[in-house]
Amino acid sequence: MPDLFLELRDESGGDEQTPAPLLEEDALLLLREAEFSAARLIPWGSNYSFAVALEASDGRSQLAIYKPQAGEVPLYDFPDGTLYRRELAAYLFSRWSGWNLVPPTVARDGPRGVGSVQIYIQPEGDHPDRLDFWGSQDPRVERLVMFDHLINNADRKISHCLRDRDGKVWGIDHGLTFNREPKLRTVLWQFVGESVSPGLLAELRLLDARSSELRATLARIISPSEIQALERRISHFAEHGCYPVLSTRRNVPYGWW
């Protein structure tokens, strides 16, 4: 699967422009209120996704990824029409945890109806150490691995792992998350059977102490039973401090690249 690189162009079709980074609250306001000025179907993936340009009333432009509910393919193991809400839930959980691994995301109406709209993160581009980095035990990678365990991510492909031009780690494409049943499928298995690093374990214990807050944070976005399952996963890792061994079922997402 190719990486997605997008640019804004001026009205004359001139030079490519990279939008200036936004503060999180500014990004959320723009995502909620800006007009859709252009949309183009992303030609891969199981569900319909669109690269969109957003134009704010103050003249600012921003690129985003729009995933309408109407474009979701029904799945036997996820309730119909809920994938866009899981994208939002992943962002809210990432923000609540303080890990900030998911780009700002909202749910709103768009050209194809209600869906998730997420700020587009331009990846760093071809880098000689890219695959080595994602296969490493770098603390930034470990935090993303733990994030996937907690949200029960069934679709962590290598193309869903990004570093931006400043080297910050991001995770994208979180529609297949927060299932009540074990669904973890990922390409990041380098920590299997190992102890959680001391610093991350300390963070998990702090999150466990606050986990009741999630009922308000995620209310009406995912189901109460899915929130309870999330709380149990946090408590499990905080108590045991160890990554699980590989299961006998499928552990890698289909189309793992």
Contacts in CASP RR format, 6 or more apart in sequence:
PFRMAT RR
TARGET T0000
AUTHOR 0000-0000-0000
METHOD contacts of the structure
MODEL  1
MPDLFLELRDESGGDEQTPAPLLEEDALLLLREAEFSAARLIPWGSNYSF
AVALEASDGRSQLAIYKPQAGEVPLYDFPDGTLYRRELAAYLFSRWSGWN
LVPPTVARDGPRGVGSVQIYIQPEGDHPDRLDFWGSQDPRVERLVMFDHL
INNADRKISHCLRDRDGKVWGIDHGLTFNREPKLRTVLWQFVGESVSPGL
LAELRLLDARSSELRATLARIISPSEIQALERRISHFAEHGCYPVLSTRR
NVPYGWW
1 44 0 8 1.000
1 45 0 8 1.000
1 157 0 8 1.000
1 159 0 8 1.000
1 255 0 8 1.000
1 257 0 8 1.000
2 44 0 8 1.000
3 123 0 8 1.000
3 125 0 8 1.000
3 159 0 8 1.000
4 42 0 8 1.000
4 51 0 8 1.000
4 120 0 8 1.000
5 122 0 8 1.000
5 123 0 8 1.000
5 125 0 8 1.000
6 51 0 8 1.000
6 63 0 8 1.000
6 120 0 8 1.000
6 122 0 8 1.000
7 16 0 8 1.000
7 17 0 8 1.000
7 18 0 8 1.000
7 63 0 8 1.000
8 16 0 8 1.000
8 17 0 8 1.000
8 18 0 8 1.000
8 19 0 8 1.000
8 53 0 8 1.000
8 61 0 8 1.000
8 63 0 8 1.000
9 15 0 8 1.000
9 16 0 8 1.000
9 17 0 8 1.000
10 17 0 8 1.000
17 61 0 8 1.000
18 122 0 8 1.000
19 60 0 8 1.000
19 61 0 8 1.000
19 62 0 8 1.000
19 63 0 8 1.000
22 30 0 8 1.000
22 62 0 8 1.000
22 104 0 8 1.000
22 119 0 8 1.000
24 95 0 8 1.000
24 104 0 8 1.000
27 62 0 8 1.000
27 103 0 8 1.000
27 104 0 8 1.000
27 119 0 8 1.000
28 104 0 8 1.000
28 106 0 8 1.000
30 54 0 8 1.000
30 56 0 8 1.000
30 60 0 8 1.000
30 62 0 8 1.000
31 54 0 8 1.000
31 62 0 8 1.000
31 64 0 8 1.000
31 104 0 8 1.000
31 105 0 8 1.000
31 106 0 8 1.000
31 108 0 8 1.000
31 117 0 8 1.000
31 118 0 8 1.000
31 119 0 8 1.000
32 106 0 8 1.000
32 108 0 8 1.000
33 56 0 8 1.000
33 57 0 8 1.000
34 54 0 8 1.000
34 55 0 8 1.000
34 56 0 8 1.000
34 57 0 8 1.000
34 60 0 8 1.000
34 62 0 8 1.000
35 54 0 8 1.000
35 55 0 8 1.000
35 56 0 8 1.000
36 52 0 8 1.000
36 53 0 8 1.000
36 54 0 8 1.000
36 66 0 8 1.000
36 110 0 8 1.000
36 111 0 8 1.000
37 52 0 8 1.000
37 53 0 8 1.000
37 54 0 8 1.000
37 55 0 8 1.000
37 61 0 8 1.000
38 52 0 8 1.000
38 53 0 8 1.000
39 50 0 8 1.000
39 51 0 8 1.000
39 52 0 8 1.000
39 53 0 8 1.000
39 66 0 8 1.000
39 111 0 8 1.000
40 50 0 8 1.000
40 51 0 8 1.000
40 52 0 8 1.000
41 48 0 8 1.000
41 49 0 8 1.000
41 50 0 8 1.000
42 49 0 8 1.000
42 50 0 8 1.000
42 51 0 8 1.000
42 65 0 8 1.000
46 73 0 8 1.000
47 67 0 8 1.000
47 71 0 8 1.000
47 72 0 8 1.000
47 73 0 8 1.000
47 83 0 8 1.000
48 67 0 8 1.000
48 68 0 8 1.000
48 70 0 8 1.000
48 71 0 8 1.000
48 72 0 8 1.000
48 112 0 8 1.000
49 65 0 8 1.000
49 66 0 8 1.000
49 67 0 8 1.000
50 65 0 8 1.000
50 66 0 8 1.000
50 67 0 8 1.000
50 68 0 8 1.000
50 111 0 8 1.000
50 112 0 8 1.000
51 63 0 8 1.000
51 64 0 8 1.000
51 65 0 8 1.000
51 66 0 8 1.000
51 120 0 8 1.000
52 63 0 8 1.000
52 64 0 8 1.000
52 65 0 8 1.000
52 66 0 8 1.000
52 111 0 8 1.000
52 117 0 8 1.000
53 61 0 8 1.000
53 62 0 8 1.000
53 63 0 8 1.000
53 64 0 8 1.000
54 61 0 8 1.000
54 62 0 8 1.000
54 63 0 8 1.000
54 64 0 8 1.000
54 117 0 8 1.000
55 61 0 8 1.000
56 62 0 8 1.000
62 119 0 8 1.000
62 120 0 8 1.000
63 119 0 8 1.000
63 120 0 8 1.000
64 117 0 8 1.000
64 118 0 8 1.000
64 119 0 8 1.000
64 120 0 8 1.000
65 117 0 8 1.000
65 118 0 8 1.000
65 120 0 8 1.000
65 172 0 8 1.000
66 110 0 8 1.000
66 111 0 8 1.000
66 112 0 8 1.000
66 115 0 8 1.000
66 116 0 8 1.000
66 117 0 8 1.000
67 83 0 8 1.000
67 84 0 8 1.000
67 87 0 8 1.000
67 115 0 8 1.000
67 116 0 8 1.000
67 117 0 8 1.000
67 118 0 8 1.000
68 84 0 8 1.000
68 110 0 8 1.000
68 111 0 8 1.000
68 112 0 8 1.000
68 113 0 8 1.000
68 114 0 8 1.000
68 115 0 8 1.000
69 81 0 8 1.000
69 83 0 8 1.000
69 84 0 8 1.000
69 113 0 8 1.000
69 114 0 8 1.000
69 115 0 8 1.000
70 112 0 8 1.000
70 113 0 8 1.000
71 112 0 8 1.000
72 80 0 8 1.000
72 81 0 8 1.000
72 83 0 8 1.000
72 84 0 8 1.000
74 80 0 8 1.000
75 176 0 8 1.000
77 179 0 8 1.000
77 181 0 8 1.000
77 183 0 8 1.000
78 86 0 8 1.000
78 176 0 8 1.000
78 179 0 8 1.000
79 223 0 8 1.000
82 222 0 8 1.000
83 175 0 8 1.000
83 176 0 8 1.000
84 107 0 8 1.000
84 114 0 8 1.000
84 115 0 8 1.000
84 116 0 8 1.000
84 175 0 8 1.000
85 107 0 8 1.000
85 116 0 8 1.000
85 221 0 8 1.000
85 222 0 8 1.000
86 174 0 8 1.000
86 175 0 8 1.000
86 176 0 8 1.000
86 177 0 8 1.000
86 178 0 8 1.000
86 222 0 8 1.000
87 105 0 8 1.000
87 116 0 8 1.000
87 118 0 8 1.000
87 174 0 8 1.000
87 175 0 8 1.000
88 105 0 8 1.000
88 106 0 8 1.000
88 107 0 8 1.000
88 116 0 8 1.000
88 221 0 8 1.000
89 151 0 8 1.000
89 174 0 8 1.000
89 177 0 8 1.000
89 178 0 8 1.000
89 218 0 8 1.000
89 221 0 8 1.000
89 222 0 8 1.000
90 102 0 8 1.000
90 105 0 8 1.000
90 151 0 8 1.000
90 174 0 8 1.000
90 175 0 8 1.000
90 177 0 8 1.000
90 178 0 8 1.000
91 102 0 8 1.000
91 103 0 8 1.000
91 104 0 8 1.000
91 105 0 8 1.000
91 118 0 8 1.000
91 174 0 8 1.000
92 217 0 8 1.000
92 218 0 8 1.000
92 221 0 8 1.000
93 150 0 8 1.000
93 151 0 8 1.000
93 214 0 8 1.000
93 217 0 8 1.000
93 218 0 8 1.000
93 230 0 8 1.000
94 100 0 8 1.000
94 101 0 8 1.000
94 102 0 8 1.000
94 147 0 8 1.000
95 102 0 8 1.000
96 213 0 8 1.000
96 214 0 8 1.000
96 217 0 8 1.000
97 147 0 8 1.000
97 203 0 8 1.000
97 207 0 8 1.000
99 143 0 8 1.000
99 147 0 8 1.000
101 143 0 8 1.000
101 144 0 8 1.000
101 147 0 8 1.000
101 169 0 8 1.000
101 170 0 8 1.000
101 171 0 8 1.000
102 118 0 8 1.000
102 170 0 8 1.000
102 171 0 8 1.000
102 172 0 8 1.000
102 174 0 8 1.000
103 118 0 8 1.000
103 119 0 8 1.000
103 120 0 8 1.000
103 121 0 8 1.000
103 170 0 8 1.000
103 171 0 8 1.000
103 172 0 8 1.000
104 118 0 8 1.000
104 119 0 8 1.000
105 116 0 8 1.000
105 117 0 8 1.000
105 118 0 8 1.000
105 119 0 8 1.000
106 116 0 8 1.000
106 117 0 8 1.000
107 114 0 8 1.000
107 115 0 8 1.000
107 116 0 8 1.000
107 117 0 8 1.000
108 114 0 8 1.000
108 115 0 8 1.000
108 117 0 8 1.000
109 115 0 8 1.000
110 117 0 8 1.000
118 172 0 8 1.000
121 162 0 8 1.000
121 164 0 8 1.000
121 170 0 8 1.000
121 172 0 8 1.000
122 164 0 8 1.000
122 165 0 8 1.000
123 162 0 8 1.000
123 163 0 8 1.000
123 164 0 8 1.000
124 162 0 8 1.000
124 163 0 8 1.000
124 164 0 8 1.000
124 165 0 8 1.000
124 167 0 8 1.000
127 133 0 8 1.000
127 163 0 8 1.000
130 163 0 8 1.000
131 158 0 8 1.000
133 141 0 8 1.000
133 163 0 8 1.000
134 141 0 8 1.000
134 158 0 8 1.000
134 161 0 8 1.000
134 187 0 8 1.000
134 188 0 8 1.000
135 141 0 8 1.000
135 188 0 8 1.000
135 190 0 8 1.000
136 190 0 8 1.000
137 190 0 8 1.000
137 191 0 8 1.000
139 197 0 8 1.000
139 200 0 8 1.000
140 169 0 8 1.000
141 169 0 8 1.000
141 188 0 8 1.000
141 190 0 8 1.000
142 191 0 8 1.000
142 196 0 8 1.000
142 197 0 8 1.000
142 200 0 8 1.000
143 169 0 8 1.000
143 200 0 8 1.000
144 161 0 8 1.000
144 169 0 8 1.000
144 171 0 8 1.000
144 188 0 8 1.000
145 186 0 8 1.000
145 188 0 8 1.000
145 190 0 8 1.000
145 191 0 8 1.000
145 243 0 8 1.000
146 196 0 8 1.000
146 200 0 8 1.000
146 204 0 8 1.000
146 237 0 8 1.000
147 153 0 8 1.000
148 156 0 8 1.000
148 184 0 8 1.000
148 186 0 8 1.000
148 188 0 8 1.000
149 184 0 8 1.000
149 233 0 8 1.000
149 237 0 8 1.000
149 243 0 8 1.000
149 244 0 8 1.000
150 230 0 8 1.000
150 233 0 8 1.000
150 234 0 8 1.000
150 237 0 8 1.000
151 174 0 8 1.000
151 177 0 8 1.000
151 178 0 8 1.000
151 230 0 8 1.000
152 177 0 8 1.000
152 178 0 8 1.000
152 179 0 8 1.000
152 182 0 8 1.000
152 183 0 8 1.000
152 184 0 8 1.000
152 229 0 8 1.000
152 230 0 8 1.000
152 233 0 8 1.000
153 174 0 8 1.000
153 176 0 8 1.000
153 177 0 8 1.000
153 183 0 8 1.000
153 184 0 8 1.000
153 185 0 8 1.000
153 186 0 8 1.000
154 176 0 8 1.000
154 177 0 8 1.000
154 179 0 8 1.000
154 183 0 8 1.000
154 184 0 8 1.000
154 185 0 8 1.000
154 253 0 8 1.000
155 173 0 8 1.000
155 174 0 8 1.000
155 175 0 8 1.000
155 176 0 8 1.000
155 177 0 8 1.000
155 185 0 8 1.000
155 253 0 8 1.000
156 185 0 8 1.000
156 186 0 8 1.000
156 187 0 8 1.000
156 188 0 8 1.000
156 253 0 8 1.000
157 173 0 8 1.000
157 187 0 8 1.000
157 253 0 8 1.000
157 255 0 8 1.000
157 256 0 8 1.000
157 257 0 8 1.000
158 187 0 8 1.000
158 256 0 8 1.000
158 257 0 8 1.000
159 257 0 8 1.000
160 171 0 8 1.000
160 172 0 8 1.000
160 173 0 8 1.000
161 169 0 8 1.000
161 170 0 8 1.000
161 171 0 8 1.000
161 188 0 8 1.000
162 169 0 8 1.000
162 170 0 8 1.000
162 171 0 8 1.000
162 172 0 8 1.000
163 169 0 8 1.000
163 170 0 8 1.000
164 170 0 8 1.000
176 183 0 8 1.000
178 222 0 8 1.000
178 226 0 8 1.000
178 229 0 8 1.000
178 230 0 8 1.000
179 226 0 8 1.000
179 229 0 8 1.000
180 225 0 8 1.000
180 226 0 8 1.000
180 229 0 8 1.000
182 247 0 8 1.000
184 251 0 8 1.000
185 250 0 8 1.000
185 251 0 8 1.000
185 252 0 8 1.000
185 253 0 8 1.000
186 251 0 8 1.000
186 252 0 8 1.000
186 253 0 8 1.000
187 252 0 8 1.000
187 253 0 8 1.000
187 256 0 8 1.000
189 246 0 8 1.000
189 251 0 8 1.000
191 243 0 8 1.000
192 243 0 8 1.000
192 244 0 8 1.000
192 245 0 8 1.000
192 246 0 8 1.000
193 242 0 8 1.000
193 243 0 8 1.000
193 244 0 8 1.000
193 245 0 8 1.000
194 242 0 8 1.000
194 243 0 8 1.000
195 201 0 8 1.000
195 241 0 8 1.000
195 242 0 8 1.000
195 243 0 8 1.000
196 204 0 8 1.000
196 237 0 8 1.000
196 241 0 8 1.000
196 242 0 8 1.000
196 243 0 8 1.000
201 237 0 8 1.000
201 238 0 8 1.000
201 241 0 8 1.000
204 234 0 8 1.000
204 237 0 8 1.000
204 238 0 8 1.000
204 241 0 8 1.000
205 238 0 8 1.000
207 234 0 8 1.000
207 238 0 8 1.000
208 234 0 8 1.000
208 235 0 8 1.000
208 238 0 8 1.000
208 239 0 8 1.000
211 230 0 8 1.000
211 231 0 8 1.000
211 234 0 8 1.000
211 235 0 8 1.000
212 231 0 8 1.000
214 227 0 8 1.000
214 230 0 8 1.000
214 231 0 8 1.000
215 224 0 8 1.000
215 227 0 8 1.000
218 227 0 8 1.000
218 230 0 8 1.000
219 227 0 8 1.000
END
